[in-house]
Amino acid sequence: MFGGLALVTSIYLLLNLAFLRALGPASSRRPSLPPDAARMVFGRSSDLLLSCIAVVILLTLLHVVLMTGTRILFAVSRDGLFWTRAPWSRPTARLARR
C-alpha cells in the first residue's frame, strides 16, 4: 500500500518538476500548464494525443462505474440482503447465475 502511494507521489512530483523545467517558474500560475508542456514536447499533435488519452480514460471510468454497481447489487442479493430474485437470470441468457 505504501509502495503504491510512494509511486504515485513520485510520479506527481516528477511531472511537476518536468513542467517547471520545460516552461519555467513564471508559467506555473497558468491553468493550462499540462497542455502547454505537452505542446512543447509533442508539437501541434499534442491536442489530438491528449484528447485520445482523455477518451480512453473516460471509457475506462464508465466501464468501472457500470460494472461496480451491478456487481454490488448482485452480491448483496445473492447474500439475501436485497430482492431474492435479483441475482437470477433467464435460462436462455448467457449471464452469471446462481
N, C-alpha and C positions, 0 to 999 in steps of 0.2 A: 504494500500500500504506500509506504513512504518512498519507495523507488519510483513509482509512477508519479507521485507528487513532485519529487525532485526532477524527474524528466520533463514534466510539463513546465515547471518553473524555469528550468534551464533553457528550454526552447523559447519561452516567452522573453527571457532576458536577452538571449542571443538575437532574437528578431528585433528587439528594441535597439540593441547596440548596432545592428546592421542598418536599421533605419537612420539612426543618428549619424553613422559614418557616411552613408550614401547621400543624405540630404542636408546634413549639418544641424547644429542645435537650434538655429533660428526657425527651422521648418517644423519643429516639434509642436508648435501651437496650432497648426492647421489640422482640421478634422480629416482631411484626405491624405494622410501620411502613407498608409499602405498602398493605395493605388498609385501615388506619385513614385514611391520606391519601386513598385513593380514596373511602371512605365520606364524608369531609368534602366532597369535590368533587362527587361524583355522587349522594350521598344513599344511601337504602336499596337502590337498584337496583345499587349497585356490586358486590355479591356476584354477581349474575347476569352483569354485564358482565365481571368478572374470570374467572368460570367459562367464559364463551363464548370469551374470548381464550385461556384455557388449552387448551380443546378444539381450537381452530384450530391452535395451536402444536404440540400433541401429534400431530394428524393430519398436519401437515407433516413433523414429525420421523419419524413412522412411514413415510411415503412415501419420504423420503430414505434411511432405513436399508434398506428393502426394495429399492429400485432400485439403490443403490450396490453392494450385494453381488452382485446378479445381473449387473450390467454389468461388474464387475471379473472375474467368472468367465468371462463371455462373451468379453471382450477377451483374457484370458490363454489361453483355449482356442483362440481364433482365431489367436493367435501360436504355437501348438503347444507351450505350456508346461503344458497341462492335458490332460484327455482330449480326443482329437481329434474325437469325435462330440458333444461338449457344445454347440458353437455351432449344430449342425444342428437343424432342427425338421421336423415333419411337413409334407408339401406342402399339406395342407388347412388347416393352422393359419395364421393371419394374424400371424405373428411375424417378427422380423428374421431373415433367413437369410443364409448366405454367398453 
